[in-house]
Amino acid sequence: MNKKRKEIIANNEISEIYTLNLGGYNQKVLVEGKKKELPIVIFLHGGPGTPIPFSVGCRGLFPQFTDKFIMVYWDQLGCGINNYVIDEQFTIEKFVDMTKDLICEIKRMFPENSIYIFATSWGSILSAKVLEKITDTIKGVVVCGQIIKEVFFNEEVYEALQKSKLPDSKLSTIKSADIDKITPKELQLVSSSIRKYTSGYENKNGEATPMGAVIWGLLTSPDYKFKDFKAVMMNGYLNNVSLWKEILKIDLSSTLKNIKIPYTIIQGDTDIVASTKTVQAVAEESTYLKCKVVNNSGHYPNKEVMDMVYEELIAQIYGQ
């Protein structure tokens, strides 16, 4: 850990890892901010099981955020520092309950601070559904890559893959997949095909987020052991299919339309994983939803998306 990072941590009034019982499981959560009276931003990462860019191993890495907010970094059960085998008994609802417990614990610890959510991809399912359970604690939400419905297996994906250089045999396999009986192999095929043959995940024309600095930061984290770093990608979700069967069938259209707090969705213009067209259509039917589209960006948040996330959090919280 370098000198600058040590100074950032030392200058933060709060920089602590708490063990909280979330959904019946003890889990470690990092809470970090320059001042104890700052508004709180709880980060809900994607995946399921990919605690990036913010994780419990990121103490002192993001002063741009921790100077303005108290950041709450939670490696969701099954990954990172909270690695655990996610078997077929786990459901989306169990993770929504864990999210609700996290929000309640943070509110108990900081009763006077306002609380906001920043979520990405899979985390956007949790951010939308937790608002059905907690109606007065969260003041606002910022999301990038909002999942609404028909993930992966839809006409928009099929059309993009058909226009690509994906072999016809693989496209046929994808189109004939039965989501009720989906297999890890089929999920890997459609995901890797979108990643390799389209700009659905990452648009090469955009400026990428400097992930090298994040990876090095995790490797030199004062809180992560190597096993925790490894569990950022290779973790307890490896053989889980139950969550994906639910994700493929989910439709959050009505849930999002009924949200009554500021909820900004930042989408890449070439995102077909969490369809930008679908997000725009749903946002048009809501008073509280706002959709902002970033050019030359896919599902993975690039630098411009992350800059916009920061600006939107500032706007929601400080009115600037």
C-alpha positions as CSV (number, residue, x, y, z in Angstrom):
1,M,0.0,0.0,0.0
2,N,1.5,3.3,-1.1
3,K,2.0,6.5,1.0
4,K,-0.8,8.4,-0.7
5,R,-3.4,5.7,0.0
6,K,-2.2,5.5,3.6
7,E,-2.7,9.3,3.9
8,I,-6.2,9.1,2.4
9,I,-7.2,6.4,4.9
10,A,-5.7,8.3,7.8
11,N,-7.5,11.5,6.9
12,N,-10.9,9.8,6.7
13,E,-13.0,10.2,9.9
14,I,-14.5,6.8,9.3
15,S,-12.8,3.9,7.6
16,E,-13.9,0.7,9.2
17,I,-14.9,-2.8,8.4
18,Y,-18.0,-4.0,10.2
19,T,-19.4,-7.5,10.4
20,L,-23.1,-7.3,9.9
21,N,-25.7,-10.1,9.9
22,L,-27.5,-9.8,6.6
23,G,-30.2,-12.3,5.7
24,G,-28.9,-14.6,8.5
25,Y,-25.3,-14.6,7.3
26,N,-22.4,-12.6,8.9
27,Q,-20.8,-10.5,6.3
28,K,-18.0,-7.9,6.2
29,V,-18.9,-4.4,5.0
30,L,-16.5,-1.5,4.5
31,V,-17.8,2.0,5.5
32,E,-15.5,4.9,4.5
33,G,-15.8,8.6,4.3
34,K,-13.9,11.8,5.1
35,K,-16.5,13.2,7.5
36,K,-19.0,11.3,9.7
37,E,-21.8,13.7,8.8
38,L,-21.6,13.1,5.0
39,P,-24.6,11.6,3.1
40,I,-24.2,7.8,2.6
41,V,-24.0,6.0,-0.7
42,I,-24.5,2.2,-0.6
43,F,-23.0,0.4,-3.6
44,L,-24.7,-2.7,-5.0
45,H,-22.4,-4.4,-7.4
46,G,-23.2,-6.5,-10.5
47,G,-22.6,-10.1,-11.4
48,P,-24.1,-11.8,-9.6
49,G,-20.9,-12.2,-7.7
50,T,-18.6,-9.5,-9.2
51,P,-17.7,-6.8,-6.6
52,I,-16.3,-4.2,-9.1
53,P,-15.4,-1.4,-9.1
54,F,-16.1,-0.9,-5.4
55,S,-15.4,-3.7,-2.9
56,V,-14.4,-4.3,0.7
57,G,-10.8,-4.3,-0.6
58,C,-11.0,-0.7,-1.9
59,R,-10.2,1.1,1.4
60,G,-8.5,4.4,0.4
61,L,-8.8,3.9,-3.3
62,F,-11.6,6.3,-4.3
63,P,-11.1,9.7,-2.5
64,Q,-13.2,11.4,-5.2
65,F,-16.2,9.5,-3.8
66,T,-15.2,9.3,-0.1
67,D,-14.5,13.0,0.1
68,K,-18.1,13.7,-0.8
69,F,-20.0,10.7,0.6
70,I,-19.7,8.0,3.2
71,M,-19.3,5.0,0.8
72,V,-20.6,1.5,1.9
73,Y,-18.9,-1.3,0.0
74,W,-20.5,-4.7,0.4
75,D,-19.1,-7.9,-1.3
76,Q,-22.4,-9.6,-1.6
77,L,-22.6,-13.1,0.0
78,G,-20.7,-15.5,-2.3
79,C,-17.9,-13.4,-3.5
80,G,-14.8,-11.4,-2.5
81,I,-14.2,-11.2,1.3
82,N,-17.7,-12.8,1.8
83,N,-17.1,-15.8,-0.4
84,Y,-19.6,-18.6,0.2
85,V,-21.1,-21.4,-2.0
86,I,-24.3,-20.1,-3.5
87,D,-26.3,-23.2,-4.1
88,E,-29.6,-23.7,-5.9
89,Q,-31.6,-22.7,-2.8
90,F,-30.6,-19.1,-3.2
91,T,-33.2,-16.8,-4.7
92,I,-33.3,-13.1,-5.8
93,E,-35.6,-12.5,-2.8
94,K,-32.9,-13.7,-0.4
95,F,-30.5,-11.1,-1.8
96,V,-33.2,-8.4,-1.6
97,D,-33.6,-9.3,2.0
98,M,-29.9,-9.0,2.6
99,T,-29.9,-5.6,0.9
100,K,-32.8,-4.5,3.1
101,D,-30.9,-5.7,6.2
102,L,-27.8,-3.7,5.1
103,I,-29.8,-0.5,4.6
104,C,-31.5,-0.9,8.0
105,E,-28.1,-1.6,9.7
106,I,-26.5,1.4,8.1
107,K,-29.5,3.6,9.1
108,R,-29.2,2.3,12.7
109,M,-25.5,3.2,12.7
110,F,-26.0,6.6,11.1
111,P,-29.6,7.7,12.0
112,E,-29.1,11.4,11.0
113,N,-27.4,10.7,7.6
114,S,-29.4,10.6,4.4
115,I,-28.9,7.3,2.4
116,Y,-28.6,6.9,-1.4
117,I,-27.9,3.9,-3.6
118,F,-25.5,3.4,-6.5
119,A,-26.1,0.1,-8.3
120,T,-24.8,-1.6,-11.4
121,S,-26.4,-4.4,-13.5
122,W,-27.4,-7.3,-11.2
123,G,-27.3,-4.8,-8.4
124,S,-30.0,-2.8,-10.2
125,I,-32.4,-5.6,-9.6
126,L,-31.7,-5.3,-5.9
127,S,-32.0,-1.5,-5.9
128,A,-35.4,-1.6,-7.6
129,K,-36.9,-4.5,-5.6
130,V,-35.6,-3.3,-2.2
131,L,-37.7,-0.1,-2.7
132,E,-40.8,-2.3,-2.5
133,K,-39.8,-3.2,1.1
134,I,-38.3,0.1,2.3
135,T,-40.2,3.2,1.3
136,D,-38.9,6.0,3.4
137,T,-35.2,5.3,4.1
138,I,-33.6,5.7,0.6
139,K,-33.6,9.3,-0.7
140,G,-32.4,8.6,-4.3
141,V,-30.9,6.0,-6.6
142,V,-28.3,6.1,-9.4
143,V,-27.9,3.0,-11.6
144,C,-25.9,2.1,-14.6
145,G,-26.9,-0.9,-16.7
146,Q,-30.5,-1.3,-15.3
147,I,-31.9,-4.7,-15.9
148,I,-35.6,-4.7,-16.6
149,K,-36.6,-7.8,-18.6
150,E,-35.6,-10.3,-21.3
151,V,-31.9,-10.4,-20.5
152,F,-29.8,-12.2,-23.2
153,F,-32.6,-14.1,-24.9
154,N,-34.4,-11.5,-27.0
155,E,-34.8,-10.2,-30.5
156,E,-32.4,-7.3,-30.0
157,V,-29.6,-9.7,-29.0
158,Y,-30.4,-12.1,-31.8
159,E,-30.4,-9.3,-34.4
160,A,-27.0,-8.0,-33.2
161,L,-25.5,-11.5,-33.2
162,Q,-26.9,-12.3,-36.6
163,K,-25.2,-9.2,-38.0
164,S,-21.9,-10.2,-36.4
165,K,-19.4,-12.9,-37.4
166,L,-20.9,-15.4,-34.9
167,P,-21.1,-18.8,-36.6
168,D,-24.7,-19.7,-37.5
169,S,-24.5,-22.9,-35.5
170,K,-23.8,-21.0,-32.3
171,L,-26.6,-18.5,-33.0
172,S,-29.0,-21.4,-33.6
173,T,-28.0,-22.9,-30.2
174,I,-28.6,-19.6,-28.5
175,K,-32.0,-19.0,-30.1
176,S,-33.2,-22.5,-29.3
177,A,-32.2,-22.4,-25.6
178,D,-35.0,-23.1,-23.1
179,I,-34.7,-20.5,-20.3
180,D,-36.7,-22.9,-18.0
181,K,-33.9,-25.4,-18.4
182,I,-31.0,-23.1,-19.0
183,T,-27.5,-24.6,-18.5
184,P,-24.3,-22.9,-17.4
185,K,-22.9,-23.8,-20.9
186,E,-25.7,-22.0,-22.6
187,L,-25.3,-18.9,-20.4
188,Q,-21.6,-18.8,-21.1
189,L,-22.2,-19.1,-24.8
190,V,-24.6,-16.2,-25.1
191,S,-22.6,-14.0,-22.7
192,S,-19.3,-14.7,-24.4
193,S,-20.8,-14.2,-27.9
194,I,-22.2,-10.8,-27.0
195,R,-18.8,-9.9,-25.5
196,K,-16.8,-11.1,-28.4
197,Y,-19.0,-10.2,-31.4
198,T,-20.9,-7.1,-30.4
199,S,-20.5,-3.8,-28.4
200,G,-23.1,-5.0,-26.0
201,Y,-20.7,-5.3,-23.1
202,E,-17.9,-3.0,-24.0
203,N,-17.7,-0.3,-26.7
204,K,-14.2,-0.1,-28.0
205,N,-14.7,3.6,-29.1
206,G,-15.2,4.7,-25.5
207,E,-12.6,5.5,-22.9
208,A,-12.2,2.4,-20.7
209,T,-12.3,2.7,-16.9
210,P,-8.7,2.2,-15.7
211,M,-9.2,-1.2,-14.1
212,G,-5.5,-1.9,-13.8
213,A,-5.3,0.6,-10.9
214,V,-8.3,-1.1,-9.2
215,I,-6.8,-4.5,-9.6
216,W,-3.5,-3.4,-8.2
217,G,-5.4,-1.6,-5.4
218,L,-7.1,-4.9,-4.5
219,L,-3.8,-6.8,-4.6
220,T,-2.3,-4.3,-2.2
221,S,-5.4,-3.9,0.0
222,P,-4.9,-3.7,3.8
223,D,-8.1,-5.8,4.1
224,Y,-8.0,-8.4,1.3
225,K,-6.1,-11.6,1.4
226,F,-5.2,-13.3,-1.9
227,K,-8.1,-15.7,-1.5
228,D,-10.4,-12.7,-1.3
229,F,-8.9,-11.1,-4.4
230,K,-9.3,-14.4,-6.3
231,A,-12.9,-14.6,-5.1
232,V,-13.7,-11.4,-6.9
233,M,-14.1,-13.5,-10.1
234,M,-13.8,-17.2,-9.1
235,N,-16.2,-17.6,-6.3
236,G,-19.3,-19.3,-4.8
237,Y,-21.4,-18.4,-7.8
238,L,-19.5,-20.6,-10.2
239,N,-22.1,-23.4,-10.4
240,N,-25.2,-21.5,-9.5
241,V,-28.1,-21.5,-12.0
242,S,-31.0,-20.7,-9.8
243,L,-30.4,-17.0,-9.8
244,W,-30.0,-16.8,-13.5
245,K,-33.2,-18.7,-14.1
246,E,-35.0,-16.0,-12.2
247,I,-33.1,-13.1,-13.8
248,L,-34.0,-14.4,-17.3
249,K,-37.7,-14.4,-16.4
250,I,-37.8,-11.1,-14.4
251,D,-39.8,-8.1,-15.5
252,L,-39.3,-5.0,-13.4
253,S,-41.3,-2.7,-15.6
254,S,-44.1,-2.1,-13.1
255,T,-41.8,-2.1,-10.1
256,L,-39.8,0.8,-11.7
257,K,-42.8,2.7,-12.9
258,N,-44.1,2.7,-9.3
259,I,-40.9,4.1,-7.7
260,K,-41.6,7.5,-6.0
261,I,-38.0,8.8,-5.4
262,P,-35.4,10.2,-7.8
263,Y,-34.1,7.2,-9.7
264,T,-31.5,8.0,-12.5
265,I,-30.5,5.3,-14.9
266,I,-27.3,5.8,-16.9
267,Q,-27.2,3.6,-20.0
268,G,-24.6,2.9,-22.7
269,D,-26.0,3.5,-26.2
270,T,-24.9,0.0,-27.3
271,D,-26.0,-1.9,-24.2
272,I,-28.1,-4.9,-25.3
273,V,-27.4,-6.9,-22.1
274,A,-29.7,-4.5,-20.2
275,S,-31.5,-3.1,-23.2
276,T,-31.2,0.7,-23.4
277,K,-34.3,0.8,-25.6
278,T,-36.3,-1.0,-22.9
279,V,-35.0,1.4,-20.2
280,Q,-35.9,4.5,-22.3
281,A,-39.4,3.1,-22.9
282,V,-40.1,2.4,-19.2
283,A,-38.6,5.8,-18.1
284,E,-40.9,7.7,-20.5
285,E,-43.9,6.3,-18.5
286,S,-42.6,7.4,-15.1
287,T,-42.4,10.7,-13.3
288,Y,-39.4,9.7,-11.1
289,L,-37.3,7.7,-13.5
290,K,-34.7,9.5,-15.6
291,C,-32.7,7.9,-18.3
292,K,-29.4,9.3,-19.5
293,V,-27.6,7.7,-22.5
294,V,-23.8,7.7,-22.9
295,N,-22.5,7.4,-26.5
296,N,-19.8,4.8,-27.3
297,S,-20.6,2.8,-24.1
298,G,-21.9,-0.7,-23.5
299,H,-23.1,-2.6,-20.4
300,Y,-19.7,-2.3,-18.6
301,P,-19.4,1.2,-17.1
302,N,-16.6,3.1,-18.9
303,K,-14.9,6.2,-17.6
304,E,-17.6,8.6,-19.0
305,V,-20.3,6.5,-17.3
306,M,-18.5,6.6,-14.0
307,D,-17.9,10.3,-14.3
308,M,-21.7,10.8,-15.0
309,V,-22.5,8.5,-12.0
310,Y,-20.5,10.8,-9.8
311,E,-22.0,14.0,-11.3
312,E,-25.5,12.5,-10.8
313,L,-24.9,11.6,-7.2
314,I,-23.7,15.1,-6.6
315,A,-26.8,16.5,-8.3
316,Q,-29.2,14.3,-6.4
317,I,-27.6,14.8,-3.0
318,Y,-26.3,18.4,-3.1
319,G,-28.5,19.9,-5.9
320,Q,-25.5,21.0,-7.9
